[in-house]
Amino acid sequence: MIHIVFQEADIAALQAAFQLDSTMDGQVWHIQDDYAVGPIVNIYETEGYQVRRDWWKVQLENSPYSEQLDLVNDKLTVHNLQKELAEGVEVWIWMGQNQHDVCGYYWLMSQLKDYQGLISVLYLNNLPFINDKGQIFYPTRLSEISPKEFIKAKKLARVITLSEFEVDPDEWTKLMQENGGVRILEGGKKLVSKPESYYDAQILSTATADGIKLQKLISQVLQKIKSATGDVFLVGRIKALASESKLLIRGDWNKGWKDIEVATAAETQATAGE
């Protein structure tokens, strides 16, 4: 059996459950890209794939993850997965209730129609679980779930239907054609395209006139926003806002994020005071 997850933290969480239930034991494969942000038009074609890689190259510049681009090869993962499916290996796709996982699911399953019947999905959509303190909560990410709760979650596994293999790729095609900079989960598997500037208001309202360390700014924005995104994308937007003279950047990007301080520009301050 092969388990598919879309966030690195989910790997260890799922593997811990295998120690409690050997019937779940299998390989855990990770789809690494975050398809909830960035260009996705013609993503399955060479040109579209290269546009996306070039976009990520810019986003990752001067980040703690600058070498990650060369490590991400989801196309190879799908190629290897198709070979395993051709041999009759069972595949479970795990999704939390967040746009990162759902976008990854759409991107992946749209390439696997030929293997209908072998692929199951487990979508933890608005479902209650018990946390370590014995309290009921509604996780949005797999990594929030305790190992023993994964054993309960496995009962959710169901084979992706032929109808879903017809309808879901159409939804993904629509999103590719819209090619918004951000995709937001509205509920269920419903995704909505938004512009790259979607999080800008939160960034601008969190930045201060006196200045705030970049990593602290990112942390505070992530705490505020309902539809979580990645720190790399937020830094990309901070750079864009600085290029538009809405933010001021102090420090040397070549020394990494820790050296950077962000302040609101005079124009932004004046607008906020109106």
N, C-alpha and C positions, 0 to 999 in steps of 0.2 A: 504493500500500500504506500502511496505517496500523498503527503499532505502539502497543500499550497497555502502559504501566508503572504501578506503584503507588507509587513513591517518587521524589522529585525528583532525587536523586543518580543514578538510573538513566538519566535522559534523556541527559546528557552522555556517559555510558559507552556507551550504544547508538549515539549519533550518531557517536562516534569510530570505531566499527566500519564505518559506512557509507563512510568515506573509504578503507577497505581493500577493501571489497566493494560495488560499486555495485548489485548485484542485490538487496541488502537495503534500498537507499535508500527512504526514505518519511517521512511525518510521524510524530512521536512525540507521542502524547497521554498525559496524566497524570491518573489518577484520584487525587484529592488527599486525600480523607478516609481516616482510619485506622479501618476497620470492625472491627478486632480489639478495640476498647475502646468503652465507652459503650452507651447504649440502642439497640436495633435492632428492638424490637417494632413491627410495622406500619410499617416504615421506608419502604415504597413509597406509603403513604397520607399525606395532608397532615398529619394529626394526629401520626402517628409521626415524620414528617420534622421537624416543628416541635419536638417534644420533644427530638429529637437536637440540633437547632440551639441550643436553649436550654441544653442540657447543655454543649455546646462553648463557648457564650458564658461560662459560669461558669468552665470550665477555663482559658480563654484570658485571663481577667482578670488584669491586671498582668504578663502575660508578654511576652517580646520579640516574640511573634507575635499581639498583640491585634487587629491589623487583618486577620488572615488569614481570619477567618470570612466577611467580605464578599467575599473572592476565591474561595472554594471554592463551586463550583456543578457538582457531578458530575451532577446531573439534566440540566443543559443539555448537558454533554458527551455523555451517553447519547443525548439527543435528536438531536444533530448526528451522532453515530456511526450511529444508525439511518438517518438520511437518506443517509449515505455508503454504507451497506450496501445500501440499496434501489437504489442506482445500480450495484451490483455490485463495489464496492471490496473488496479482500481485507484482512482484519484479522488481525494476529498479537497474541495476548495473552501477555506475558512474566511468568513467576512465579519468584521465588526461593523457597527452602525456609524460609519464615517465615510467621507467622500474619497479618502485615499484608498480604502479597501474596495469600495464599490466601483470606482473608476478602474482599478486594477483588475477587478473581476470582469468588467465589460471588455477591457482590452484583451484579456486572456481568453475568455470563453468564446469570443467571436472567431477565434482561430481553431476551435476544437470541435466543430459540428460533426465531423466525420466519426467522432468517437462517442456519440450519444449513447447512453446506457452504461458507460464505464465511469462517468464523472458525476459526483454528488456535490452538493453545496450545503454548507452550514452557515446560515446567516443569523447572527444574534441580534435580530431586529426588535428593539423595544421589549426585550425579555428580562424578567427579574432574575438576579442571582444573589447569592449570599456571600458577603465579604468575610475577611478574617475575624471581624468583631461580631459576626452573627447577624449583621444587619442586611436588609434587602437593599440592593442598588441596581441601577441599569447601566451596565458597562457600554462604552462606545468603542473600546479597543480590546482585543483578545488578551493582551498582556495584563489587563486589570483583573482577570479571572483567576481564581485559585485552581491548582491542579485537580482537586476533587470535584470542582464545579465543571471542569472540562468533561469529566466522565458523564455527568448529566447532559451536557451540551451535545454529546455525540448522538443522542437520540434524535436530534434535529436533522441529522443527515438525510437528505432525499436526493434522488437522481434528478439531474437537470432534464426537464422534459423537451421533447422535440419542438413543442410550441415555443418554449423559451429560447431555444436555439434559432428560431425564426424571428421572434420579436425583439429580443435584447440586442442583437447586433444592429438592428435598425435604429434603436435608441442611441447606440454608440456612434453610428454613422452620422446621425443628426448632430451630435455634440462635436464630432470631428469637423463637420461642415461649418458649424458656428465658430469653432476655433477660438473660444473665449480664453482669456489668460488664466481664469480660475473656474473651477466647477464645484458647485455647492450641493450638498445632499439636503433635499427638502423633506424627505421621509420615504420609507420603503426603499425602493431602488431609483427614485426620481431624482435626477441630477439636473441642475440649471446652470447655464453658462453665465459667467460674470466677467467684467473687464479685469485686466491686470491690476487696476487701481482699487479693487474691491476692499482691501484692508488699509488703504491709505489714511482714511479718516481716523482710524484707531491709532495708527502710528503717529499722526500729527497731534492728536489730543493727548498722547502719552509723553511725547517729547517736551522738554522744558526750555525756557529761555536761557537759563543758566547752563544747561547742558546735562546730559545723562550718559553714563557709560553704555555702549552699544549692547552688550550682553544683558545688562539690566533692562534696557528698553525692550529688547526682544522678549525677555521673560515676562514683563508686565503686559505687553500686548497679547501674548499667548494666553495669559490668564483671563483677559477681557473678552476675547473673541469666542463666539459660540461654535463656529466652524473652523476647527483648528487646522493650521497649515504648518509648513516646516520653517525652521529658522533661516535656512538659506534663501528661501523665497522672500521672506520679510526683509532680509538684508538687501536683496536685489531691489526691492521697492524703496528702501531707505536711500540707496544710491540714486535711484531714479528721481526721487523727490529732491535730493540735493542738486541734481543736474537741472531741475526746474526752479532752483533757488527757493524752495519751500523749507528746506532743512540746511543746516550748516554742519559740515563734517570737520572734526579736529582730530589730528593724529595721522599716522602713516599706515595706510592699508597694507603695505609690504611687511609690516611688523605683526600683522594679524588682527583679529577682532578685538583682542584685549587692549590694544592701543587706541581704539577709536572711541570718540565721544561725539554725541549727536545733540544739536541744539536747534530750536525753531528759528527760522530766519525772521528778520524784522517784518517783512511783508506778511508772513503767516501770523505773527503776533498781532499785527494791526487788524487783519481780517477777523481773527478770533475775538477781538475786543469790540467789533462793531455790533 
